[in-house]
Amino acid sequence: MTYATYVLYTALLAAGLTAYAPLAVARRLTRGVPLNLRARFGYGREAGRGPRGWVHAVSVGEAIAAAPLVEGLHQTYPSLPLVVTTVTPTGARVVVERFAGVASHRYFPLDFPGAVRRTLTAIDPAFFICMETELWPNMLRALAARGVPTMIANGRLSDRSFRRYRLVRSALRGVLADVRVFAMRSDEDARRIIALGAPPERVAVTGNLKNDAPADPAGAADLWRRLLGLPRDQRVWIAGSTHHGEEEAALAAHVAAAAEHPGLTLVLAPRHPERVNEVLSLIAARGLIAARRSALPSGRAAGAVIVVDTVGELAQMYAVADVVFVGGSLVPLGGHNVLEAALRRKPVLMGPHTDNFREAAGLLAASGGAVVVHDAASLGLELRRLLADPGLAVRRGEAGFESLAAHHGAVRQTLDLVARFLAPESLTRSEDGGR
């Protein structure tokens, strides 16, 4: 990108922020969504001295996916302080809760030169690792000017993102030149980033970090049954990360299945917690009882649909499920993380829109670990089939798990790339000398 292009980009970003400001203020006043303006403009210093390893994870999904990488960095470079940035408050909550004692949190700055400069001064990064494919031109330019090596980790390019980036491919080539190494999820993601202008010699295929999610602690299923107020023999299915239009399908499927399996419990987890009241209204409209997760385990009425109004707990809740439906897939949104359920040996139901997890969804479908459903009727049919045949459910869960187990190793490969291209020699020598 030329200097003029950076100026134009910054001006467009300012115009977009100005247009968005009234909506942000309205959300602050009506929903209590914080603005975090001071942090987003780069103010506030980190405790202690740098340099630090910096990992950026936009929101909840990226923060959870980053967990094994952050833990690996902490174990490999124990003397290096780590900071994890997010954009959303829900992502911040996950970081604060999961990375306590391992990494500190701050908000990622708006991509204005001043905000970027203040943030870099505060963090003093030894390296910068960006989860998935967040390309912020002013940030990457400033990092390169300071000689800070950068990595795209767990990189992916959805169909929609690839189409959009291709429109500005000529300008994007200069932005990509500021990235030291691209650790992409799949061969297709690698091909796409190269097509956009990334130097081929800087691109590696490491697999999906989400395949390497740590196993739940022993007794996790029993713990979550207690937390949700569920008896040990309670039949449970979970509809996770759902969007508008999918809760109605899940409730219809549940009513049909509960007629054949009395006492069946549905745990319904909308993708966006601010939609909880909308979901509660849908449940009431069907004449069903609802219980908020935050009110459990006390006070749950028998037969209630449990609505997850908390953040960062869904993946662990899958441990109690007999069947899991993963949302964002019946509606054309690209789907959400099918790996979390499959890695817990659960049979997965998903809609046809799984572009965001194309490789994993393909592996699960090919192995029989997942079944594609297209509407409420087929969701209900497959749900009832699995509930009626627990042996089939177990076989599908095991098949899905085994198909993913063969693709472990993304964390190790990513850490190897960090050691080769990002970690300063002084840090590497220091850690080697301390062993």
C-alpha positions in Angstrom: 0.0 0.0 0.0 1.2 3.5 -0.8 1.2 6.3 1.7 -1.9 7.8 0.0 -3.7 4.5 0.3 -3.0 4.3 4.0 -4.4 7.8 4.4 -7.5 6.9 2.4 -8.0 3.7 4.4 -7.7 5.7 7.7 -10.2 8.2 6.5 -12.7 5.5 5.5 -12.2 3.9 8.9 -12.9 7.2 10.6 -16.0 7.7 8.5 -17.2 4.2 9.3 -16.6 4.7 13.1 -18.5 8.0 13.0 -21.5 6.3 11.3 -21.4 3.4 13.8 -21.1 5.7 16.9 -24.8 6.3 17.4 -25.5 2.6 17.4 -22.7 1.9 19.8 -24.1 4.6 22.2 -27.6 3.2 21.8 -26.3 -0.3 22.7 -24.5 1.2 25.7 -27.7 2.9 27.0 -30.2 0.2 26.3 -28.1 -3.0 26.8 -25.2 -1.8 28.9 -22.7 -2.9 26.3 -19.5 -1.0 27.3 -17.7 1.2 24.8 -14.2 0.8 26.3 -13.2 4.0 24.5 -10.0 4.7 26.5 -8.7 1.2 25.9 -9.7 1.1 22.2 -7.8 4.4 21.7 -4.7 2.7 23.1 -4.5 4.4 26.6 -3.4 2.5 29.6 -0.1 0.8 30.3 0.7 -2.8 31.1 2.0 -3.7 34.6 5.7 -4.5 34.8 8.2 -4.3 32.0 8.2 -5.6 28.5 8.8 -7.0 26.1 5.8 -9.3 25.8 4.4 -11.9 23.6 1.2 -10.6 22.1 -1.7 -12.8 20.9 -4.8 -11.2 19.4 -8.2 -13.1 19.5 -11.2 -11.1 18.3 -13.9 -12.7 20.4 -15.0 -15.8 22.3 -14.4 -18.4 19.6 -10.9 -17.1 18.8 -10.0 -16.8 22.5 -11.0 -20.4 23.2 -9.1 -21.6 20.1 -6.0 -19.7 21.3 -6.0 -21.4 24.7 -3.7 -24.3 23.8 -1.4 -21.9 21.9 -1.2 -19.4 24.8 -0.5 -22.3 27.2 2.2 -23.6 24.8 3.8 -20.2 24.6 3.8 -19.9 28.4 5.4 -23.3 28.8 8.0 -22.7 26.1 8.9 -19.2 27.2 8.1 -19.0 30.9 10.1 -15.8 31.4 8.1 -14.0 28.7 5.0 -12.1 29.9 2.0 -12.6 27.6 -0.9 -10.3 26.7 -4.0 -11.4 24.9 -6.2 -8.7 23.2 -9.8 -9.0 22.2 -12.4 -6.7 20.5 -15.5 -7.8 22.4 -16.3 -7.8 26.1 -17.4 -11.4 26.0 -14.0 -12.3 24.6 -12.4 -10.3 27.3 -14.3 -12.3 29.9 -13.0 -15.6 28.5 -9.4 -14.3 28.5 -9.6 -13.0 32.1 -11.2 -16.3 33.4 -9.2 -18.8 31.4 -5.7 -17.2 31.2 -5.5 -15.9 34.8 -1.8 -16.2 35.8 -0.8 -17.0 32.3 -1.6 -13.8 30.3 -3.0 -10.4 30.9 -5.9 -8.8 28.9 -6.4 -5.5 27.1 -8.6 -4.4 24.3 -7.3 -4.3 20.7 -7.0 -0.7 19.6 -8.9 0.9 16.8 -6.7 0.9 13.7 -5.8 4.5 13.9 -2.1 5.5 13.9 -2.2 7.2 17.3 -4.1 4.4 19.0 -1.8 1.8 17.4 1.3 3.8 18.5 0.1 4.1 22.1 -0.7 0.4 22.3 2.7 -0.7 20.9 4.4 1.6 23.5 2.3 0.0 26.3 2.8 -3.6 25.2 6.4 -3.4 23.8 5.8 -6.6 21.8 8.5 -9.2 21.2 6.2 -10.7 18.6 2.6 -10.5 17.5 0.3 -13.4 16.7 -3.1 -12.8 15.2 -5.6 -15.6 15.4 -7.4 -16.5 12.1 -7.1 -13.7 9.5 -7.5 -10.3 10.9 -5.6 -7.8 8.7 -5.3 -4.3 10.2 -3.1 -2.3 7.8 -2.0 0.5 10.2 -1.2 -2.0 13.0 0.8 -4.3 10.7 2.6 -1.4 9.2 3.6 0.0 12.7 4.7 -3.5 13.8 6.9 -3.9 10.8 8.4 -0.4 11.3 9.4 -1.4 14.8 10.8 -4.7 13.6 8.3 -6.8 15.4 7.7 -10.1 13.7 4.1 -11.1 13.1 2.2 -14.3 12.4 -1.3 -15.2 11.3 -2.1 -18.3 13.3 -5.0 -20.7 12.6 -5.4 -18.7 9.4 -8.6 -19.1 7.4 -10.3 -17.3 4.6 -14.0 -18.0 4.3 -15.7 -17.8 0.9 -17.1 -14.3 1.7 -13.8 -13.0 3.1 -11.9 -14.2 0.1 -14.3 -12.6 -2.3 -14.1 -9.3 -0.5 -10.3 -9.3 -0.2 -9.9 -10.1 -3.9 -11.6 -6.7 -4.6 -8.6 -4.9 -3.0 -5.9 -7.5 -3.9 -3.5 -4.9 -5.3 -3.5 -2.9 -2.1 -3.6 -6.0 0.1 -0.3 -7.3 -1.3 1.6 -4.6 0.6 -0.3 -5.4 3.9 0.5 -9.1 3.6 4.2 -8.2 3.0 4.3 -7.0 6.7 3.4 -10.5 8.0 6.4 -12.8 8.6 4.6 -16.1 8.5 1.1 -17.4 7.7 0.1 -20.6 9.6 -3.0 -21.6 7.7 -5.6 -24.2 8.7 -5.9 -26.0 5.4 -4.4 -26.4 1.9 -7.3 -24.3 0.5 -6.7 -21.5 3.0 -3.0 -21.5 2.0 -3.9 -21.4 -1.7 -6.3 -18.4 -1.0 -3.8 -16.3 1.0 -1.2 -16.9 -1.7 -3.7 -15.9 -4.4 -4.2 -12.6 -2.5 -0.5 -11.8 -2.6 1.2 -13.6 0.4 4.7 -14.8 -0.5 4.5 -18.6 -0.9 7.7 -19.2 1.1 6.0 -17.6 4.1 2.9 -19.8 4.0 2.6 -23.1 6.0 -0.3 -25.4 6.6 -0.5 -26.3 10.3 -4.0 -27.6 10.6 -6.7 -26.3 13.0 -5.7 -25.4 16.5 -9.2 -26.2 17.6 -8.4 -29.9 16.9 -5.9 -29.7 19.8 -8.3 -28.4 22.4 -7.3 -29.8 25.8 -9.4 -32.7 27.1 -12.0 -31.9 29.8 -10.9 -32.8 33.4 -12.0 -36.1 34.8 -15.6 -35.9 36.0 -16.5 -33.0 33.8 -19.8 -34.6 32.8 -20.9 -35.2 36.4 -19.9 -31.7 37.4 -22.0 -30.1 34.6 -24.9 -32.3 35.5 -24.8 -30.9 39.0 -24.3 -27.3 37.7 -27.4 -27.7 35.5 -29.5 -29.5 38.0 -29.7 -32.7 35.9 -30.2 -36.2 37.3 -27.5 -38.7 36.3 -29.8 -40.6 34.0 -31.4 -37.6 32.4 -31.5 -37.6 28.5 -30.1 -34.3 27.2 -29.5 -32.8 23.8 -27.9 -29.4 23.2 -28.5 -26.9 20.4 -25.4 -24.7 20.5 -24.5 -21.4 19.0 -27.9 -20.9 17.5 -29.2 -17.9 15.5 -32.6 -16.4 14.7 -34.6 -19.0 12.9 -32.7 -21.9 14.4 -34.2 -21.8 17.9 -37.6 -22.3 16.3 -36.3 -25.4 14.5 -34.7 -26.7 17.7 -37.9 -26.2 19.7 -40.0 -27.9 17.1 -37.6 -30.8 17.0 -37.5 -31.0 20.8 -41.3 -31.1 21.1 -41.5 -34.0 18.6 -38.6 -35.9 20.3 -40.0 -35.3 23.8 -43.3 -36.9 22.8 -41.3 -40.2 22.2 -38.8 -39.7 25.0 -40.6 -38.1 28.0 -38.3 -36.1 30.3 -35.9 -35.2 27.5 -34.1 -32.0 28.3 -33.0 -29.4 25.7 -30.1 -27.0 26.5 -30.5 -24.1 24.1 -27.5 -21.8 23.7 -28.0 -18.7 21.5 -24.8 -17.5 19.9 -25.3 -14.0 21.1 -26.2 -13.7 24.8 -28.1 -10.4 24.1 -30.7 -12.6 22.3 -31.6 -14.5 25.5 -34.9 -12.6 26.1 -35.9 -13.2 22.5 -35.3 -16.9 23.0 -37.2 -17.0 26.3 -40.2 -15.5 24.5 -40.0 -18.2 21.8 -40.1 -20.9 24.5 -43.0 -19.3 26.3 -44.9 -19.0 23.0 -44.7 -22.8 22.7 -46.1 -23.2 26.2 -42.8 -24.5 27.5 -41.0 -23.6 30.7 -37.5 -22.0 30.5 -34.7 -21.9 33.1 -31.7 -19.6 32.7 -28.3 -21.3 33.2 -27.3 -18.4 35.5 -30.1 -19.4 37.9 -29.1 -23.0 38.1 -28.7 -25.5 39.8 -31.4 -24.2 42.2 -34.9 -23.4 41.2 -35.2 -25.4 38.0 -38.7 -26.6 37.1 -39.0 -30.1 35.8 -39.1 -30.3 32.0 -37.7 -26.8 31.5 -35.7 -25.8 28.5 -32.3 -24.6 29.8 -31.3 -21.4 28.1 -27.5 -20.6 28.3 -27.1 -16.9 29.2 -23.5 -17.2 30.2 -20.3 -17.0 28.1 -17.5 -19.5 27.6 -19.2 -22.5 29.1 -20.9 -24.2 26.1 -18.0 -26.4 25.0 -17.7 -28.0 28.4 -21.5 -28.4 28.6 -21.4 -30.7 25.6 -20.0 -33.3 28.0 -23.6 -34.0 29.2 -25.2 -34.3 25.8 -26.5 -37.4 24.1 -26.8 -35.4 20.8 -25.5 -32.0 19.7 -26.8 -29.7 17.1 -24.3 -26.9 16.1 -25.9 -23.7 14.9 -25.1 -21.0 12.4 -25.6 -23.8 9.8 -29.3 -24.1 9.2 -29.2 -20.4 8.2 -26.5 -19.1 5.8 -24.0 -17.9 8.3 -21.2 -20.4 7.7 -21.6 -22.5 10.8 -19.9 -22.6 14.1 -17.4 -24.9 15.8 -18.4 -28.5 15.2 -15.1 -29.7 16.7 -16.0 -28.9 20.4 -18.8 -31.5 20.3 -17.0 -34.1 18.2 -13.8 -34.0 20.3 -16.1 -35.0 23.3 -17.3 -38.0 21.3 -20.8 -36.6 20.7 -22.8 -37.3 17.5 -23.2 -34.0 15.7 -26.2 -32.7 13.7 -25.5 -29.6 11.5 -27.1 -27.7 8.7 -25.7 -27.4 5.2 -24.0 -24.0 5.8 -20.7 -24.9 7.3 -18.2 -22.9 5.2 -16.4 -21.6 8.3 -15.5 -25.2 9.3 -15.5 -26.8 5.8 -12.7 -29.2 6.4 -13.8 -30.3 9.9 -17.4 -30.6 8.8 -16.3 -32.7 5.8 -14.3 -35.0 7.9 -17.1 -35.6 10.3 -19.7 -36.1 7.6 -17.5 -38.5 5.7 -16.8 -40.6 8.9 -20.4 -40.7 9.9 -19.7 -38.6 13.0 -22.0 -35.8 11.8 -25.3 -35.8 9.8 -26.5 -32.8 7.7 -30.0 -31.7 8.3 -31.9 -29.1 6.3 -34.9 -28.0 8.4 -36.8 -28.5 11.6 -38.4 -31.8 10.3 -35.1 -33.4 9.4 -33.5 -32.1 12.6 -36.3 -33.8 14.6 -36.0 -37.0 12.6 -32.3 -37.4 13.1 -32.6 -36.4 16.8 -35.3 -39.0 17.4 -33.2 -41.7 15.6 -30.2 -41.1 17.7 -32.2 -41.0 21.0 -34.0 -44.2 20.0 -30.7 -46.0 19.3 -28.0 -45.1 21.9 -25.6 -47.6 20.3 -25.8 -45.7 17.0 -25.2 -42.4 18.9 -22.1 -43.8 20.5 -20.7 -45.2 17.3 -21.2 -41.9 15.5 -19.5 -40.0 18.3 -16.5 -42.3 18.3 -16.3 -42.2 14.5 -16.2 -38.4 14.6 -13.6 -38.3 17.3 -11.3 -40.7 15.5 -11.6 -38.8 12.2 -10.3 -35.7 14.0 -7.7 -37.4 16.2 -5.7 -38.1 13.0 -5.4 -34.3 12.5 -3.9 -33.3 15.9 -0.6 -31.5 16.0 -1.5 -27.9 15.0 -0.3 -26.4 18.3 3.1 -28.1 18.0 3.6 -27.0 14.4 2.5 -23.4 15.2 5.0 -23.3 18.2 7.7 -24.5 15.9 7.0 -21.6 13.5 7.1 -19.2 16.4 10.5 -20.5 17.4 11.8 -20.3 13.8 10.4 -16.9 12.7 9.1 -14.9 15.7 11.0 -15.6 19.0 14.0 -13.3 19.5 17.3 -15.1 19.6 18.0 -13.6 23.1 14.8 -15.1 24.4 15.5 -18.5 22.9 19.0 -18.6 24.3 17.7 -17.5 27.7 15.0 -20.3 27.8 17.4 -22.9 26.6 20.0 -21.9 29.2 17.4 -22.2 31.9 16.5 -25.8 31.1 
